[in-house]
Amino acid sequence: MHPIIGKSKLSPNVTRLVVEAPRIAQIRQAGQFVIVRAAEGAERLPLTIADADAGAGTITLIIQAVGKSTEDLVALEPGEAIRDVVGPLGQATDLLEHGRAVCVGGGVGTAVMLPLVQGLSRNGVRVTSIIGGRSREWVILEEELSRYGEVITCTDDGSYGRPGFVTQALADVITDGPIDVVYAVGPVPMMRAVAEMTRPSAIPTVVSLNPIMIDGTGMCGGCRVSVGGKTLYACVDGPEFNAHEVDFGLLSDRLSPYRDFEKAALEKRHCQLGPQIAEVSAAATAPVGAAR
């Protein structure tokens, strides 16, 4: 069992949990993730290790509540515990050692960016972070990222920061000066758009992929992706890959088969809990345009 030490709300449907996991906190590296089960028999959920405190023996998980299992997880309170936390899993990020990096985060992908930005900053790399949200209340981790370099914040409605999508801001940054690498994390359409923007200039671009993942060992095959014409597995070969070699069309197709089952499970949960969760449900399922 892994006790929850702290909990805070980052946006209407994004929650930060600080969880006791001392062995993972000691050895995790940027880009790695864990697979958690909230309770016995619950769905296995892959979550990025957004931060860690080796001294305190804790890791930080940032969770977007979009389905039954994630809603169950964020409903836990400090003093309660997560049944299983397995990790660290996946390959650590190949971080740039000098020069300039641009990190682009769409939606909850901003949480995946945080450990990358921290690691790049420790290497002495100049970092520009581009993050976005539908409006100001959907922007997360701006203050944390600003400790490590410039942050460009975008909102769809122009209520905060720069109006427009993160990809529009990236286009201007590319024009402004040389970039040694771009890291992009977020919805598939956004990552695909970033890959196409950096391809003409041959800017090395890394994306963190989020296919369906079950065991985290490569045995189930659920997270297979096509990269450079080869079949690879996000859980053991990734989750980060060369964006210019990823087959984003196939990735999109593989994310869709279980949506009807997920919707049915979420509706069943809401019927059991009653009308008090209606507002949370609406926030969780609303699209975030700035993630594109």
N, C-alpha and C positions, 0 to 999 in steps of 0.2 A: 504494500500500500504506500502511496505517495501523498502525504498531507499537503493541502493547499495552504500556503503561508500568507499570500496576499492576493487581492482581486481588485481590479479597477476597470471602469468603462472608458474606452477610447473613442467610440462613436456609437450611434444608435444600435448597431448590431455587431460591434467588435469589442471583445473583452480581453483583458490581460490577466493571466493567472501566473503567479509565482509559486512554483511547485518544488517540494523537497525531492531532490534526486542527486545525492552527493557524488556518486561515482561518475554519472554522466557529466555533471558540472566540471569535474576535474579534467576531463579529456576531450570534450566536444571542441570542434573547430567550425569556423564560419562555413556556412553552406550545408551543414549536416542537420538531420532531423531526428525525431523520435516517432514511434507509433504508440498511441495510447488507447486504452479501453477504460471508459468511465466506470464500468461495473462488470461483474461476471456476465458473460454472454453478450456484452455490448459490441457494437461495430468497432473495428480497428481503424483509427484515424491517424494519418500521417500529418505531423505538425512540425514546422521549422522551429529550431531552438533559437529564439529571437535574441536571447541574452543569457548569461550565466554568471553566477558568483561562486567561484570555487571555494572561497573562504566560508561562505554561509551554507554551501552545499545545495544551492537552489538553481533552477533553470526557469526561464521565462517563456511562456507560451502565449501567443496572440491568436485568438480564435474568432473567426467570423461565423456567426450563428445563421446558417442558411438551410439547415435540415434538422431532422429529429435528433440525430446523434450529437451534432454540435450544440443544439439547444440544451440537450441533457447535460452536456459537459459544462457549459457556461452557467448552468443553474446551480452548480456546486458552489458552496460558500467556504471561506476560510475556516479551518477546523475539520472540514470533511476531507475525503481523500479520493484520489484517482486510483483505480484498481491496479492497472499496469501501465508502466512507462518503459518502453524498450528502446535502447539506443546507446550511443549515437549511431545513426545509420547514414549510408550514402557517402559519397566522396566529398572531401573538403574542397572549398573553392580554391582555384588556382589564382591567387591574388597578385595583381600587378605590384611590382617592387619599387618602381619609380615612375615619374611622369604624371599624367593626368587621366583620371577616370571619371566617367559620368554614370551615375546609377539612376535608373528610371523605375519608379514604383507605381503600379496602378492598383487602386483599392487596397485590399489587405496584403498585397504584394509588398507594400511599404515595410511591413514587418520583417519580411525576408531580407530586405535591403539592409536593415540595421546592423547585423553582424558583419556584413560585407564592408559597409562604410567604416565600421570600427577597425576592422583588420587592415583596410587600405590606409587609413589614417596612421595606424601604428607603423606601417611601412614607410611613412613619409610621403605618400602619394597625395597630390592635390585632388580633392573630391568635390564634384558638383552633384547634388542630389535633386532630382525632379520628381515631385510627388503631386497627387491630385485627388480631388473628391468632388462629388456632385455639388456640394456647397460647403461652407466653412465647418459645419458640424461633422462632416464626413472625412475631414483631413486628420490623419493620425501621425504621431511621432515626429512632428515638425521640430519641436524643441530638442528632442534627443538627437536628431540628425544634425541640427545646426551646431552642435558641439564639435563636429568633425569637419566642417567645411560649409561652403555655400549651399543654400537650399532654395530652389525655385518651386513655389507652390501654385498650383492651378486649380481653379474651380469652374465647373460648367456654367454656373449662373453669374460668375463674376463677383460673388459676394465677398470673396477674400482672395488676395494674391492676384495672380494673372488669370484673366478669363480665357477659357479654352481648355484643350486637352493636353496631356503631357507630351504627346508626340509633336505638337506644334511648338512647344517650348524646346524640345530636343532639336528640332530643325534649326532654330535660331542659335543654339549653343554650338551645333556643328559648324555653322557659318562663321561664328566668332573666332574660332581658333583650333589648333591641333588637339586631337583627342587620341589617347593611346588605346583605350578600351572602353566599351559600353557594356554595362550589366543591366539587364531588364528583367523585371519580375512582375507578373500580373496576369490578367486574362489573356487567353490565347490570341484574340484579335489584336490586342495592344502589342504583344511580343512579336507577332508577325509583322505588324506595321513598323516597329523599331528595326527589325532585321532588314526590311526593304529600304528603310531610310539610310542605313549605314552601309549597305552593300555597294552602292556606286563608288563610295570613297574608300572601300576596303578597310573600314574601321573594324578591328576585331570586336565581336559582339557575343556576349554570353547570356543565355536565357536559362531560367530555372523552371523546369517543366512539372506539371501537376496532373499526370494521368492517374487513373484509378489504381490504387495500390492496396494490397492486402497483407502479404506476409513480410515484406521488407527484405527478403533474401533472394529475390529473383526466381524462386521456384514456381510461383503461381502464374507468372507470365502476364498478369493483368496490366502491368505498367510498361509493357513493351512500346517502344517508339522507334521510328525510322530516322536515322541520322547519317547523312552521307551515303544513303543507300543500304546501310547495314541495320539490322535489328538489334537494338540495345535495350537495356532495362533501367528505368529511371531510378529504381531503388538501390541498385548496386553500381551501375555505370555512371549515374548522375547524382543528384537531379539536374545538374547544370551541363549544358551542351553548347556547342558552336551554333549560334542562331542561324547562320547562313547555310547550314547543312540539315536543319530540322525540317521534316515533312509536316508542316503545320496543318494541312488539310486532313491527313490521317489522324493526327492528334485530336483535332476537333471532333472527328467522327467517333473516336474511341471514348470521348467524354460524355456522349449522349445516351447510350443504351439504357441506363438505369434511372433516367430522370423521372419516368412515370412511377417507378417503385418508390423513389425518394419522396415524390409529391404525396403518394398515398400514405407513407409512414408519417410524414409531417402532419397531414390532415388528421390522422388518427390520434396523434399526440395532442393536437390542439382541441379535439373533441373531448378528450379525457381531462384536459386541464381547464377547459371552460373559456369564456369570452375574454378573460383578463389578459390573455396573451395575444389578442388580435392586433394590437398596436405594434408589438414586437415583431409579429409575423410579417406585417406589411413592410416594416423597415428592412427586415432581413431579405425579402425577395425583390425589393425594388432595384432596378439596374443602376449602376454607377457609370455614367457616361464618360467621366474623366479618366476611367481606366483604359479607354481605347488608345 
